[in-house]
Amino acid sequence: MNHLVLRVPQAFGRWGVVIVVVIVVLYILVLTGTKIELGIGPAV
């Protein structure tokens, strides 16, 4: 697994790393966003 993780960024270069980080951040924002919406929805 570690070898694959290291090879992917090298294959795409710096942009590959940026894309992976952006996807992870967006994924976390979506999860937190849905939790916030579900939490505020019933309260309102």
Buried (B, 14 or more C-beta within 10 A) or exposed (E): EEEEEEEEBEEEEEEEEEEBEEEEEEEEEEEEEEEEEEEEEEEE
